Amino acid sequence: MAISLRQSITLNTQSIGQGGPAVIEIRDDLLAEETRAMAAEVVNHNAILAESSRAMLVEAATNLQVESINSSLASEITRAVSADSVLGQRITDEVGAEVTRATAEEATLATAVVTERTRALAAEASLQSGVDGLNQETNAIIEAGYVMNDAMSVLVSEETARAMTAENAIQTQISADNIHYGFRVCGTTNQNCISGAILVFDNKTRTDYGCHVVPTISAYNTSTYKYTVESNGYYFFGLSLFMDTNLNNNDIRFGIYVNGSAFAFGGKYVGTGETVTLNMPCVIGDVIDCRCYIGPATVSLNPGHSYFYGWKLN
């Protein structure tokens, strides 16, 4: 069993009894220590009582504060629950209204989408029709372009050919202009002529009498006694004729014929020489000859007496 400090000191004092001064001094110290300890114990006890009272007061205040807080929390919870209920209802109402609005808007948009899709399909069909029309027009234009190109090619070819032909003709004409065209022919014997008979100038090679045909010797035909013009232009033709006998003692005439028609004639008396000349434009292919215009008569066609001639005037 534990004993107090005072009991411990009493016991010790009793145990040392009648000791000397040293013991008495120890005893006094112990008593003083006992008195101090008792005073400290009283102070501590009072302090404990005061602290205990304070703690109880703090606890009571704390309990009040906690109760106040709990009451406030309960009120706040109640208010929050009420507000949450109101807010929940409002949110529910707003959500319902928004759903209703969204549903109506979705229906409107769906109708608009259908309408727009129908319009777009119609527009696409119209555009496709337009595109098809444009393609047809384009193809027609391209085809027309091909046809035009072909026509232009043909036209260019024809025009080129025509131009080349014209150029060749011009070159031929230029060349022809630089070429001497002419002839001189004679006969070989006398000829009894009646009206319309062609004079037989059948010699074109008697160079000793100046006979010639240039540039093409076949231009004068010694079988038909005719000269064929080889180049367009103005020509001078002449007939020098010695009339020997007038068989009917009538007037006689001889002429220069072009393509079968008399263009110049002369003569009347026998025993004389007659000259007939003609100056006129001719074209390629014209045929020139000499004939008895009025007969009958005998003419001397010997090279030294009679001859037929002509040349192109450059």
Buried (B, 14 or more C-beta within 10 A) or exposed (E): EEEEBBEEBBEEBEEBEEEEEEBEEBBEEBBEEBEEBEEEEEEEEEEEEEEEEEEEEEEEEEEEEEEEEEEEEEEEEEEEEEEEEEEEEEEEEEEEEEEEEEEEEEEEEEEEEEEEEEEEEEEEEEEEEEEEEEEEEEEEEEEEEEEEEEEEEEEEEEEEEEEEEEEEEEEEEEEBEEBEBBBBBBBEEBBBBEEEBBBBBBBBEBEEBEBBBBEEEEBBBBEEBBBBBBBBBEBBBBBBBBBBBBBEEEEBBBBBBBEEEBBBBBBEEBEEEBEBBBEBEBEEEBBBBBBBBBBBBBBBBBBEBBBBBBBBEE
